[in-house]
Amino acid sequence: MTPAQAVLDLAARRGPRCGDVTVVLVDGPAGSGKTTLAAALEDAAGERGTGCTVVHMDDLYAGWQGLREGGAALTALLRDLAAGAPAGYRRYDWVADRYAETVPVPPVALLVVEGVGSARTEHLDCVSVLVWVEEPDAEERVRRGLARDGAAAEPHWRRWMVEEAELFAEVGTRARADVAVDGAGRLVATS
């Protein structure tokens, strides 16, 4: 069984906890493979005929300094969905270094949110499954990130890694996870 199949099976057993929406959070350190797993979840949901939307935390952060703001934006989005109200978020444009358009998030059967800090105590009651993805080698994570963002981003990456570790400790993200996946995309454990 693939990690995506295991996550979707668990999500189906638990059902929606955010109004009529089943929410799966894919969290873990930057450069661990969260985006890849989210894409696999979207594909597997499509194969099952399940309507799925993916939200990337990169679109919610206010740049390199926005880790905590991104979590607050996600809490607001999930609270709106849970209440049956129109939901959405302002997308951050990293090139322009400012928020851009508002992106609506309609109620769907499955909402996958991937990114560092997607798990926050303020909205865990809305979450059906929390997935922890971790590449244990910090230098490998930096290498992956710089391959995507360019060498000039290394100071940002180093600072971000400190901030994310602090946030994970506050939330207890790894310990709260229902499913663990390693940096190579292999299922480690499920609850």
TIRO-2110 file (N, C-alpha, C; in Angstrom, 1 decimal):
// TIRO-2110
0.9, -1.2, 0.0, N, 1, A
0.0, 0.0, 0.0, CA, 1, A
0.9, 1.2, 0.0, C, 1, A
0.6, 2.2, -0.8, N, 2, A
1.3, 3.4, -0.9, CA, 2, A
1.0, 4.3, 0.3, C, 2, A
1.8, 5.3, 0.6, N, 3, A
1.5, 6.2, 1.7, CA, 3, A
0.2, 7.0, 1.3, C, 3, A
0.0, 7.4, 0.1, N, 4, A
-1.2, 8.1, -0.3, CA, 4, A
-2.5, 7.2, 0.0, C, 4, A
-2.4, 6.0, -0.4, N, 5, A
-3.6, 5.1, -0.2, CA, 5, A
-3.8, 4.9, 1.3, C, 5, A
-2.8, 4.8, 2.1, N, 6, A
-3.0, 4.6, 3.6, CA, 6, A
-3.6, 5.8, 4.2, C, 6, A
-3.2, 7.0, 3.7, N, 7, A
-3.7, 8.3, 4.2, CA, 7, A
-5.2, 8.4, 3.8, C, 7, A
-5.5, 8.1, 2.6, N, 8, A
-6.9, 8.2, 2.1, CA, 8, A
-7.8, 7.2, 2.8, C, 8, A
-7.3, 6.0, 3.0, N, 9, A
-8.1, 5.0, 3.8, CA, 9, A
-8.4, 5.5, 5.2, C, 9, A
-7.4, 6.0, 5.9, N, 10, A
-7.6, 6.5, 7.2, CA, 10, A
-8.6, 7.7, 7.2, C, 10, A
-8.4, 8.6, 6.2, N, 11, A
-9.3, 9.8, 6.1, CA, 11, A
-10.7, 9.3, 5.9, C, 11, A
-10.9, 8.3, 5.1, N, 12, A
-12.3, 7.8, 4.8, CA, 12, A
-12.9, 7.2, 6.0, C, 12, A
-12.1, 6.5, 6.8, N, 13, A
-12.6, 5.9, 8.0, CA, 13, A
-13.0, 7.0, 9.1, C, 13, A
-12.2, 8.0, 9.1, N, 14, A
-12.5, 9.1, 10.1, CA, 14, A
-13.6, 10.1, 9.7, C, 14, A
-13.7, 10.3, 8.4, N, 15, A
-14.7, 11.2, 7.9, CA, 15, A
-14.4, 12.7, 8.1, C, 15, A
-15.4, 13.5, 7.7, N, 16, A
-15.2, 15.0, 7.8, CA, 16, A
-15.3, 15.4, 9.3, C, 16, A
-14.4, 16.4, 9.6, N, 17, A
-14.4, 17.0, 10.9, CA, 17, A
-14.4, 18.6, 10.8, C, 17, A
-14.5, 19.0, 9.5, N, 18, A
-14.5, 20.4, 9.2, CA, 18, A
-15.8, 20.7, 8.4, C, 18, A
-16.9, 20.8, 9.1, N, 19, A
-18.2, 20.8, 8.3, CA, 19, A
-18.3, 19.5, 7.6, C, 19, A
-18.5, 19.6, 6.3, N, 20, A
-18.6, 18.5, 5.4, CA, 20, A
-17.3, 18.1, 4.7, C, 20, A
-16.2, 18.7, 5.1, N, 21, A
-14.9, 18.6, 4.5, CA, 21, A
-14.0, 17.7, 5.3, C, 21, A
-13.4, 16.7, 4.7, N, 22, A
-12.4, 15.9, 5.3, CA, 22, A
-11.0, 16.6, 5.1, C, 22, A
-10.3, 17.0, 6.1, N, 23, A
-9.1, 17.7, 6.0, CA, 23, A
-7.9, 16.8, 6.3, C, 23, A
-6.9, 16.8, 5.5, N, 24, A
-5.7, 16.1, 5.7, CA, 24, A
-4.5, 17.1, 5.7, C, 24, A
-3.8, 17.2, 6.8, N, 25, A
-2.6, 18.1, 6.8, CA, 25, A
-1.4, 17.2, 6.6, C, 25, A
-0.5, 17.8, 5.7, N, 26, A
0.8, 17.2, 5.5, CA, 26, A
1.9, 18.1, 5.9, C, 26, A
2.5, 17.8, 7.1, N, 27, A
3.4, 18.8, 7.7, CA, 27, A
4.8, 18.1, 7.9, C, 27, A
5.7, 18.8, 8.3, N, 28, A
7.1, 18.3, 8.5, CA, 28, A
8.1, 19.3, 8.0, C, 28, A
9.4, 19.1, 8.3, N, 29, A
10.4, 20.1, 8.0, CA, 29, A
10.5, 20.4, 6.5, C, 29, A
10.9, 21.6, 6.2, N, 30, A
11.0, 22.0, 4.8, CA, 30, A
12.0, 21.1, 4.1, C, 30, A
11.7, 20.8, 2.8, N, 31, A
12.6, 19.9, 2.0, CA, 31, A
12.4, 18.4, 2.3, C, 31, A
11.4, 18.0, 2.9, N, 32, A
11.2, 16.6, 3.3, CA, 32, A
10.4, 15.8, 2.3, C, 32, A
9.6, 16.4, 1.4, N, 33, A
8.8, 15.7, 0.5, CA, 33, A
7.3, 15.9, 0.6, C, 33, A
6.9, 16.9, 1.3, N, 34, A
5.4, 17.2, 1.6, CA, 34, A
4.7, 17.5, 0.3, C, 34, A
5.2, 18.3, -0.6, N, 35, A
4.6, 18.6, -1.8, CA, 35, A
4.4, 17.4, -2.7, C, 35, A
5.4, 16.6, -2.7, N, 36, A
5.3, 15.3, -3.5, CA, 36, A
4.2, 14.4, -3.0, C, 36, A
4.1, 14.3, -1.7, N, 37, A
3.0, 13.5, -1.1, CA, 37, A
1.6, 14.1, -1.4, C, 37, A
1.5, 15.4, -1.3, N, 38, A
0.3, 16.1, -1.5, CA, 38, A
-0.2, 15.8, -3.0, C, 38, A
0.7, 15.9, -3.9, N, 39, A
0.4, 15.6, -5.3, CA, 39, A
-0.1, 14.1, -5.4, C, 39, A
0.6, 13.2, -4.7, N, 40, A
0.1, 11.8, -4.8, CA, 40, A
-1.2, 11.6, -4.2, C, 40, A
-1.5, 12.3, -3.1, N, 41, A
-2.9, 12.3, -2.5, CA, 41, A
-3.9, 12.8, -3.4, C, 41, A
-3.6, 13.9, -4.1, N, 42, A
-4.6, 14.5, -5.1, CA, 42, A
-4.9, 13.5, -6.2, C, 42, A
-3.8, 12.8, -6.7, N, 43, A
-3.9, 11.9, -7.8, CA, 43, A
-4.8, 10.6, -7.3, C, 43, A
-4.4, 10.1, -6.1, N, 44, A
-5.1, 9.0, -5.6, CA, 44, A
-6.6, 9.3, -5.3, C, 44, A
-6.9, 10.5, -4.8, N, 45, A
-8.3, 10.9, -4.6, CA, 45, A
-9.0, 10.9, -5.9, C, 45, A
-8.4, 11.4, -6.9, N, 46, A
-9.0, 11.5, -8.3, CA, 46, A
-9.3, 10.1, -8.8, C, 46, A
-8.4, 9.2, -8.6, N, 47, A
-8.6, 7.8, -9.0, CA, 47, A
-9.8, 7.2, -8.3, C, 47, A
-10.1, 7.6, -7.1, N, 48, A
-11.2, 7.1, -6.3, CA, 48, A
-12.5, 7.9, -6.6, C, 48, A
-12.4, 8.9, -7.4, N, 49, A
-13.5, 9.7, -7.7, CA, 49, A
-13.9, 10.7, -6.6, C, 49, A
-12.9, 11.0, -5.7, N, 50, A
-13.1, 11.9, -4.6, CA, 50, A
-12.7, 13.3, -5.0, C, 50, A
-13.6, 14.3, -4.8, N, 51, A
-13.2, 15.7, -5.1, CA, 51, A
-12.1, 16.2, -4.1, C, 51, A
-11.1, 16.7, -4.6, N, 52, A
-9.9, 17.1, -3.8, CA, 52, A
-9.4, 18.5, -4.2, C, 52, A
-9.1, 19.3, -3.2, N, 53, A
-8.3, 20.5, -3.4, CA, 53, A
-7.1, 20.5, -2.6, C, 53, A
-6.0, 21.0, -3.1, N, 54, A
-4.7, 21.1, -2.4, CA, 54, A
-4.4, 22.5, -2.2, C, 54, A
-4.1, 22.9, -0.9, N, 55, A
-3.7, 24.2, -0.5, CA, 55, A
-2.2, 24.1, -0.1, C, 55, A
-1.4, 24.9, -0.6, N, 56, A
0.0, 24.9, -0.3, CA, 56, A
0.3, 26.1, 0.7, C, 56, A
0.9, 25.7, 1.8, N, 57, A
1.2, 26.8, 2.8, CA, 57, A
2.1, 27.8, 2.2, C, 57, A
2.9, 27.5, 1.2, N, 58, A
3.8, 28.5, 0.6, CA, 58, A
3.0, 29.7, 0.1, C, 58, A
1.7, 29.5, -0.2, N, 59, A
0.8, 30.5, -0.7, CA, 59, A
0.2, 31.4, 0.5, C, 59, A
0.3, 30.9, 1.7, N, 60, A
-0.2, 31.5, 2.8, CA, 60, A
0.8, 32.3, 3.7, C, 60, A
2.1, 31.9, 3.6, N, 61, A
3.1, 32.6, 4.4, CA, 61, A
3.3, 34.0, 3.8, C, 61, A
3.7, 34.9, 4.6, N, 62, A
4.1, 36.2, 4.2, CA, 62, A
5.6, 36.2, 4.0, C, 62, A
6.1, 35.5, 3.0, N, 63, A
7.5, 35.4, 2.7, CA, 63, A
8.2, 34.6, 3.7, C, 63, A
9.5, 34.8, 3.8, N, 64, A
10.4, 34.1, 4.7, CA, 64, A
10.1, 34.3, 6.2, C, 64, A
9.5, 35.4, 6.4, N, 65, A
9.2, 35.8, 7.8, CA, 65, A
7.7, 35.4, 8.2, C, 65, A
7.0, 34.7, 7.4, N, 66, A
5.6, 34.5, 7.6, CA, 66, A
5.1, 33.2, 8.1, C, 66, A
6.0, 32.4, 8.7, N, 67, A
5.6, 31.0, 9.1, CA, 67, A
4.4, 31.1, 10.0, C, 67, A
4.4, 31.9, 11.0, N, 68, A
3.3, 32.0, 12.0, CA, 68, A
2.0, 32.6, 11.3, C, 68, A
2.2, 33.6, 10.5, N, 69, A
1.0, 34.2, 9.8, CA, 69, A
0.3, 33.2, 8.9, C, 69, A
1.1, 32.4, 8.3, N, 70, A
0.5, 31.3, 7.4, CA, 70, A
-0.4, 30.4, 8.2, C, 70, A
-0.1, 30.1, 9.4, N, 71, A
-0.9, 29.2, 10.2, CA, 71, A
-2.2, 29.9, 10.6, C, 71, A
-2.1, 31.2, 10.9, N, 72, A
-3.3, 32.0, 11.3, CA, 72, A
-4.3, 32.0, 10.1, C, 72, A
-3.7, 32.2, 8.9, N, 73, A
-4.5, 32.3, 7.7, CA, 73, A
-5.2, 30.9, 7.5, C, 73, A
-4.5, 29.8, 7.7, N, 74, A
-5.1, 28.5, 7.6, CA, 74, A
-6.2, 28.3, 8.6, C, 74, A
-6.0, 28.7, 9.8, N, 75, A
-7.0, 28.6, 10.9, CA, 75, A
-8.3, 29.3, 10.4, C, 75, A
-8.2, 30.5, 9.9, N, 76, A
-9.3, 31.3, 9.4, CA, 76, A
-10.1, 30.5, 8.3, C, 76, A
-9.3, 30.0, 7.4, N, 77, A
-9.9, 29.2, 6.2, CA, 77, A
-10.7, 28.0, 6.7, C, 77, A
-10.1, 27.2, 7.6, N, 78, A
-10.7, 26.0, 8.1, CA, 78, A
-11.9, 26.4, 9.0, C, 78, A
-11.9, 27.4, 9.8, N, 79, A
-13.0, 27.8, 10.6, CA, 79, A
-14.2, 28.2, 9.7, C, 79, A
-13.9, 28.9, 8.6, N, 80, A
-14.9, 29.3, 7.6, CA, 80, A
-15.6, 28.1, 7.0, C, 80, A
-14.7, 27.1, 6.6, N, 81, A
-15.3, 25.9, 6.0, CA, 81, A
-16.1, 25.1, 7.0, C, 81, A
-15.7, 25.0, 8.2, N, 82, A
-16.4, 24.3, 9.3, CA, 82, A
-17.8, 25.0, 9.5, C, 82, A
-17.8, 26.3, 9.4, N, 83, A
-19.1, 27.0, 9.6, CA, 83, A
-20.0, 27.0, 8.3, C, 83, A
-19.5, 26.5, 7.2, N, 84, A
-20.3, 26.5, 6.0, CA, 84, A
-20.2, 27.9, 5.3, C, 84, A
-19.3, 28.7, 5.7, N, 85, A
-19.2, 30.1, 5.1, CA, 85, A
-18.2, 30.0, 4.0, C, 85, A
-18.3, 31.1, 3.1, N, 86, A
-17.3, 31.1, 2.0, CA, 86, A
-15.9, 31.2, 2.6, C, 86, A
-15.0, 30.4, 2.0, N, 87, A
-13.7, 30.3, 2.5, CA, 87, A
-12.7, 30.6, 1.4, C, 87, A
-11.5, 31.1, 1.8, N, 88, A
-10.4, 31.4, 0.9, CA, 88, A
-9.3, 31.9, 1.6, C, 88, A
-8.3, 32.4, 0.9, N, 89, A
-7.1, 32.9, 1.4, CA, 89, A
-6.4, 33.9, 0.4, C, 89, A
-5.6, 34.8, 0.9, N, 90, A
-4.9, 35.7, 0.1, CA, 90, A
-3.6, 35.0, -0.3, C, 90, A
-3.3, 34.9, -1.6, N, 91, A
-2.1, 34.2, -2.0, CA, 91, A
-0.9, 35.2, -1.9, C, 91, A
0.2, 34.7, -1.3, N, 92, A
1.4, 35.5, -1.3, CA, 92, A
2.2, 35.3, -2.5, C, 92, A
2.6, 36.4, -3.1, N, 93, A
3.4, 36.4, -4.3, CA, 93, A
4.9, 36.7, -3.9, C, 93, A
5.7, 35.6, -3.9, N, 94, A
7.0, 35.7, -3.4, CA, 94, A
7.9, 36.6, -4.3, C, 94, A
7.6, 36.7, -5.6, N, 95, A
8.4, 37.5, -6.5, CA, 95, A
8.1, 39.0, -6.2, C, 95, A
6.9, 39.3, -6.1, N, 96, A
6.5, 40.7, -5.8, CA, 96, A
6.6, 41.1, -4.3, C, 96, A
6.8, 40.1, -3.5, N, 97, A
7.0, 40.3, -2.0, CA, 97, A
5.7, 41.0, -1.4, C, 97, A
4.6, 40.5, -1.8, N, 98, A
3.3, 41.0, -1.3, CA, 98, A
2.2, 40.1, -1.5, C, 98, A
1.1, 40.3, -0.8, N, 99, A
-0.1, 39.4, -1.0, CA, 99, A
-0.7, 39.9, -2.4, C, 99, A
-1.3, 38.9, -3.1, N, 100, A
-1.9, 39.1, -4.4, CA, 100, A
-3.4, 38.9, -4.2, C, 100, A
-3.9, 38.1, -5.1, N, 101, A
-5.4, 37.8, -5.2, CA, 101, A
-5.9, 36.9, -4.1, C, 101, A
-7.2, 37.0, -3.9, N, 102, A
-7.8, 36.0, -3.0, CA, 102, A
-8.2, 34.8, -3.7, C, 102, A
-7.9, 33.6, -3.2, N, 103, A
-8.1, 32.4, -3.8, CA, 103, A
-9.3, 31.7, -3.0, C, 103, A
-10.4, 31.5, -3.7, N, 104, A
-11.5, 30.8, -3.0, CA, 104, A
-11.3, 29.3, -2.8, C, 104, A
-11.7, 28.8, -1.7, N, 105, A
-11.6, 27.4, -1.4, CA, 105, A
-13.0, 26.9, -1.2, C, 105, A
-13.6, 26.3, -2.2, N, 106, A
-15.0, 25.8, -2.0, CA, 106, A
-15.0, 24.5, -1.2, C, 106, A
-16.1, 24.2, -0.6, N, 107, A
-16.2, 23.0, 0.2, CA, 107, A
-16.1, 21.8, -0.8, C, 107, A
-15.2, 20.9, -0.5, N, 108, A
-14.9, 19.7, -1.3, CA, 108, A
-14.9, 18.5, -0.4, C, 108, A
-15.0, 17.3, -0.9, N, 109, A
-14.9, 16.1, -0.1, CA, 109, A
-13.6, 16.1, 0.7, C, 109, A
-12.5, 16.4, 0.0, N, 110, A
-11.2, 16.3, 0.6, CA, 110, A
-10.3, 17.5, 0.4, C, 110, A
-9.9, 18.1, 1.5, N, 111, A
-8.9, 19.2, 1.4, CA, 111, A
-7.6, 18.8, 2.0, C, 111, A
-6.6, 18.8, 1.1, N, 112, A
-5.2, 18.5, 1.5, CA, 112, A
-4.5, 19.8, 1.7, C, 112, A
-3.9, 20.0, 2.9, N, 113, A
-3.1, 21.2, 3.1, CA, 113, A
-1.7, 20.7, 3.4, C, 113, A
-0.7, 21.2, 2.5, N, 114, A
0.7, 20.7, 2.7, CA, 114, A
1.5, 21.9, 3.0, C, 114, A
2.5, 21.7, 3.9, N, 115, A
3.5, 22.7, 4.2, CA, 115, A
3.9, 22.8, 5.7, C, 115, A
5.0, 23.4, 5.9, N, 116, A
5.5, 23.5, 7.2, CA, 116, A
4.6, 24.3, 8.1, C, 116, A
4.3, 23.8, 9.2, N, 117, A
3.4, 24.6, 10.1, CA, 117, A
1.9, 24.5, 9.8, C, 117, A
1.5, 23.6, 9.0, N, 118, A
0.1, 23.5, 8.7, CA, 118, A
-0.7, 23.0, 9.9, C, 118, A
0.0, 22.2, 10.8, N, 119, A
-0.7, 21.7, 12.0, CA, 119, A
-0.5, 22.8, 13.1, C, 119, A
-1.6, 23.3, 13.5, N, 120, A
-1.7, 24.2, 14.6, CA, 120, A
-2.7, 23.8, 15.6, C, 120, A
-2.4, 24.0, 16.9, N, 121, A
-3.4, 23.6, 17.9, CA, 121, A
-4.7, 24.3, 17.7, C, 121, A
-4.7, 25.5, 17.2, N, 122, A
-6.0, 26.3, 17.0, CA, 122, A
-7.0, 25.6, 16.0, C, 122, A
-6.5, 24.7, 15.2, N, 123, A
-7.5, 24.1, 14.3, CA, 123, A
-7.4, 22.6, 14.1, C, 123, A
-6.7, 21.9, 15.0, N, 124, A
-6.6, 20.5, 14.9, CA, 124, A
-7.9, 19.8, 15.1, C, 124, A
-8.9, 20.4, 15.7, N, 125, A
-10.2, 19.8, 15.9, CA, 125, A
-10.9, 19.7, 14.5, C, 125, A
-10.4, 20.4, 13.5, N, 126, A
-11.0, 20.3, 12.2, CA, 126, A
-10.3, 19.3, 11.3, C, 126, A
-9.3, 18.7, 11.8, N, 127, A
-8.4, 17.8, 10.9, CA, 127, A
-8.8, 16.3, 11.2, C, 127, A
-8.9, 15.6, 10.0, N, 128, A
-9.2, 14.2, 10.1, CA, 128, A
-7.9, 13.4, 10.2, C, 128, A
-6.9, 13.8, 9.4, N, 129, A
-5.6, 13.1, 9.4, CA, 129, A
-4.5, 14.1, 9.4, C, 129, A
-3.5, 13.8, 10.3, N, 130, A
-2.2, 14.6, 10.3, CA, 130, A
-1.1, 13.7, 9.8, C, 130, A
-0.4, 14.1, 8.8, N, 131, A
0.7, 13.3, 8.2, CA, 131, A
2.0, 14.1, 8.5, C, 131, A
3.0, 13.4, 9.1, N, 132, A
4.3, 13.9, 9.3, CA, 132, A
5.2, 13.3, 8.3, C, 132, A
5.9, 14.2, 7.5, N, 133, A
6.9, 13.8, 6.5, CA, 133, A
8.2, 14.4, 6.9, C, 133, A
9.2, 13.5, 7.0, N, 134, A
10.5, 14.0, 7.4, CA, 134, A
11.7, 13.3, 6.7, C, 134, A
12.5, 14.1, 6.1, N, 135, A
13.8, 13.7, 5.7, CA, 135, A
14.7, 14.0, 6.9, C, 135, A
15.3, 12.9, 7.5, N, 136, A
16.1, 13.2, 8.7, CA, 136, A
17.4, 13.9, 8.5, C, 136, A
17.9, 13.9, 7.3, N, 137, A
19.2, 14.6, 7.0, CA, 137, A
19.0, 16.1, 6.7, C, 137, A
19.3, 17.0, 7.6, N, 138, A
19.0, 18.4, 7.5, CA, 138, A
19.8, 19.0, 6.3, C, 138, A
21.0, 18.5, 6.0, N, 139, A
21.7, 19.0, 4.8, CA, 139, A
21.1, 18.6, 3.5, C, 139, A
20.5, 17.4, 3.5, N, 140, A
19.7, 17.0, 2.3, CA, 140, A
18.5, 17.8, 2.1, C, 140, A
17.8, 18.2, 3.2, N, 141, A
16.7, 19.1, 3.1, CA, 141, A
17.1, 20.5, 2.5, C, 141, A
18.2, 21.0, 3.0, N, 142, A
18.7, 22.3, 2.5, CA, 142, A
19.1, 22.1, 1.0, C, 142, A
19.8, 21.0, 0.6, N, 143, A
20.1, 20.8, -0.8, CA, 143, A
18.9, 20.8, -1.7, C, 143, A
17.9, 20.1, -1.2, N, 144, A
16.6, 20.1, -2.0, CA, 144, A
16.0, 21.5, -2.1, C, 144, A
16.0, 22.2, -1.0, N, 145, A
15.5, 23.6, -1.1, CA, 145, A
16.2, 24.5, -2.0, C, 145, A
17.6, 24.4, -1.9, N, 146, A
18.4, 25.3, -2.7, CA, 146, A
18.3, 25.0, -4.2, C, 146, A
18.1, 23.7, -4.5, N, 147, A
17.9, 23.3, -5.9, CA, 147, A
16.6, 23.9, -6.4, C, 147, A
15.6, 24.1, -5.6, N, 148, A
14.4, 24.8, -6.0, CA, 148, A
14.5, 26.3, -5.9, C, 148, A
15.1, 26.8, -4.8, N, 149, A
15.0, 28.3, -4.6, CA, 149, A
16.3, 29.1, -5.0, C, 149, A
17.4, 28.4, -5.3, N, 150, A
18.6, 29.0, -5.6, CA, 150, A
19.5, 29.2, -4.4, C, 150, A
20.8, 29.3, -4.7, N, 151, A
21.8, 29.3, -3.6, CA, 151, A
21.7, 30.6, -2.7, C, 151, A
21.2, 31.7, -3.3, N, 152, A
21.0, 32.9, -2.5, CA, 152, A
20.0, 32.8, -1.4, C, 152, A
19.2, 31.7, -1.4, N, 153, A
18.2, 31.5, -0.4, CA, 153, A
18.7, 30.8, 0.8, C, 153, A
20.0, 30.4, 0.8, N, 154, A
20.5, 29.6, 1.9, CA, 154, A
20.4, 30.3, 3.3, C, 154, A
20.6, 31.6, 3.5, N, 155, A
20.4, 32.1, 4.8, CA, 155, A
19.0, 32.1, 5.2, C, 155, A
18.1, 32.3, 4.3, N, 156, A
16.6, 32.1, 4.6, CA, 156, A
16.3, 30.7, 5.1, C, 156, A
16.8, 29.7, 4.3, N, 157, A
16.6, 28.4, 4.7, CA, 157, A
17.1, 28.0, 6.1, C, 157, A
18.3, 28.5, 6.4, N, 158, A
18.9, 28.2, 7.7, CA, 158, A
18.0, 28.8, 8.8, C, 158, A
17.6, 30.0, 8.6, N, 159, A
16.7, 30.7, 9.6, CA, 159, A
15.4, 30.0, 9.8, C, 159, A
14.8, 29.7, 8.6, N, 160, A
13.5, 29.0, 8.6, CA, 160, A
13.6, 27.7, 9.3, C, 160, A
14.6, 26.9, 9.2, N, 161, A
14.8, 25.6, 9.9, CA, 161, A
14.7, 25.8, 11.4, C, 161, A
15.3, 26.8, 11.9, N, 162, A
15.3, 27.1, 13.3, CA, 162, A
13.8, 27.4, 13.8, C, 162, A
13.2, 28.3, 13.0, N, 163, A
11.8, 28.7, 13.3, CA, 163, A
10.8, 27.5, 13.2, C, 163, A
11.0, 26.6, 12.2, N, 164, A
10.1, 25.5, 12.1, CA, 164, A
10.3, 24.5, 13.2, C, 164, A
11.5, 24.3, 13.7, N, 165, A
11.8, 23.4, 14.8, CA, 165, A
11.1, 23.9, 16.1, C, 165, A
11.2, 25.2, 16.3, N, 166, A
10.5, 25.8, 17.4, CA, 166, A
9.0, 25.6, 17.4, C, 166, A
8.4, 25.8, 16.2, N, 167, A
7.0, 25.6, 16.0, CA, 167, A
6.6, 24.1, 16.2, C, 167, A
7.3, 23.2, 15.6, N, 168, A
7.0, 21.8, 15.8, CA, 168, A
7.1, 21.4, 17.3, C, 168, A
8.0, 21.9, 18.0, N, 169, A
8.1, 21.6, 19.4, CA, 169, A
6.9, 22.2, 20.2, C, 169, A
6.5, 23.4, 19.8, N, 170, A
5.3, 24.0, 20.5, CA, 170, A
4.0, 23.2, 20.3, C, 170, A
3.8, 22.8, 19.0, N, 171, A
2.6, 22.1, 18.6, CA, 171, A
2.7, 20.6, 19.0, C, 171, A
3.9, 20.0, 19.0, N, 172, A
4.1, 18.6, 19.2, CA, 172, A
3.7, 17.8, 18.0, C, 172, A
4.0, 18.4, 16.8, N, 173, A
3.5, 17.9, 15.5, CA, 173, A
3.8, 16.5, 15.3, C, 173, A
5.1, 16.1, 15.4, N, 174, A
5.5, 14.7, 15.2, CA, 174, A
4.7, 13.7, 16.0, C, 174, A
4.6, 14.0, 17.3, N, 175, A
3.9, 13.1, 18.3, CA, 175, A
2.4, 13.1, 18.0, C, 175, A
1.9, 14.1, 17.4, N, 176, A
0.4, 14.1, 17.1, CA, 176, A
0.1, 13.4, 15.8, C, 176, A
1.1, 13.2, 15.0, N, 177, A
0.8, 12.7, 13.6, CA, 177, A
0.1, 11.3, 13.7, C, 177, A
-0.8, 11.1, 12.7, N, 178, A
-1.5, 9.8, 12.5, CA, 178, A
-0.7, 8.9, 11.6, C, 178, A
0.0, 9.5, 10.7, N, 179, A
0.8, 8.8, 9.7, CA, 179, A
2.2, 9.4, 9.6, C, 179, A
3.2, 8.6, 9.4, N, 180, A
4.6, 9.1, 9.2, CA, 180, A
5.1, 8.6, 7.9, C, 180, A
5.8, 9.5, 7.2, N, 181, A
6.4, 9.1, 5.9, CA, 181, A
7.8, 9.6, 5.9, C, 181, A
8.7, 8.9, 5.4, N, 182, A
10.1, 9.3, 5.4, CA, 182, A
10.4, 10.2, 4.2, C, 182, A
11.6, 10.7, 4.1, N, 183, A
12.0, 11.6, 3.1, CA, 183, A
12.1, 11.0, 1.7, C, 183, A
12.1, 9.7, 1.7, N, 184, A
12.1, 9.0, 0.4, CA, 184, A
10.7, 8.6, -0.1, C, 184, A
9.7, 9.0, 0.7, N, 185, A
8.3, 8.8, 0.3, CA, 185, A
7.8, 7.4, 0.8, C, 185, A
8.4, 6.8, 1.8, N, 186, A
8.0, 5.5, 2.2, CA, 186, A
7.2, 5.7, 3.5, C, 186, A
6.1, 4.9, 3.6, N, 187, A
5.3, 4.8, 4.8, CA, 187, A
6.1, 4.3, 6.0, C, 187, A
6.1, 5.0, 7.1, N, 188, A
6.9, 4.6, 8.3, CA, 188, A
5.9, 4.0, 9.3, C, 188, A
4.8, 4.7, 9.6, N, 189, A
3.9, 4.2, 10.6, CA, 189, A
2.5, 4.9, 10.4, C, 189, A
1.5, 4.2, 10.8, N, 190, A
0.1, 4.8, 10.8, CA, 190, A
-0.5, 4.4, 12.1, C, 190, A
-1.5, 5.2, 12.5, N, 191, A
-2.2, 4.9, 13.8, CA, 191, A
-3.5, 4.2, 13.4, C, 191, A
END
